[in-house]
């Protein structure tokens, strides 16, 4: 039985970064366990390959939400990464930190050390910002390259110009002082290739003798001695031998906001009633495990266009061969862009003080509004979600069997406030898509149809097609022990247990205003200092 100082469960964005930071100390030994395979698939590393690998069950957890009455009885497929790099190896690359107020709110909820001024140094430490920047907000010494899109399209340019006419300024950096505005997304793409967390952080760390990485190692149980976590058990498959490894210092869960709470529950940590239903002996009662699930609910508007080339034709046949040649010779190519090329951050109502909507614009469209299969007509898409939804759900183990996927219920649109914001968002999306600079390209609205005008019609459209933005968070929320739903403290230690931390998006006590990849890496960066007992980085850190 092998013994390490630290065991990290999950080689996603948080796990890869944490393994890198901890093993910088040669006296620390780390074992990193990943349930999925190695990240050798070329579609992982070619940005345009997200359509292929993001729908490949060999590299994804094929989660599916429970049916929802609010969504007309629909379930929503919510795939997450299952390979080295986790979702950073299959997702849409967009680098979005969120708003300063998000992190100040975390601190106000009883989490000292997590205000914006205190987490900003960790954002800066991780990144190598390439392009125009304000050094007060951006870092250049990190391993993760953050670049501007070098590919341009007339529809994207017209969208940004139209947004400016509607009060959303065209600005360079939405990750600096203000998020309000529109432009081209920043992303972790460099040299035409994806820079996943595995490539940026794990690859250099694997040369160190104090790091051991096991792939296809599905962790099935946390081992406890009393109230102390002492190790884990894992298997390659349900019928393969069980392996056990010991952690002399800590077990660190970085399996994501769906799998981390499930692993705690099947190991005996969670709501007593749930554990009783599943026949799992209680190691430690903790009612918040798996509760407080939040996700961004994405709704996409599609407009048929004319007089302009779109991805729907450029990504096929002989034209695709031309794009491959451009990519291979280092020229701007659609193979090296994010699925959402341009952004807009906007308020849903004029009286709001900060944006509560994030828009994703693409000069292409997908069948039924889903990323994967391009439409056979020329189209453009504007998706959006409410940045800070009120609706909350849960993640619960389906059984005591570690290989059963959990029950997931985000409760999309359950809260009346969220329903109103989605109505306002669809109206704002229509206004943006019909702005003066875009008018010459418009043939007709495809979805929602132009006849969908009333609040009831627009809400019905959202219920019909809306779905996940793949931003699960909050299921092991950070908070004081007096908070009945808190699972970890401000040091990310599980309340009431020893030798056990959670370091992933599940610890977020409230949703951040944007994509969750960058905040998850920040959490791991800060966690490395917490674990090693280092003093926090000073606010002026560069």
Order of alpha helices (4+ residues) and beta strands (2+ residues): beta-alpha-beta-alpha-alpha-beta-beta-alpha-alpha-beta-beta-alpha-beta-beta-beta-beta-beta-beta-beta-beta-alpha-beta-alpha-beta-beta-beta-alpha-alpha-beta-beta-beta-beta-beta-alpha-beta-alpha-beta-beta-alpha
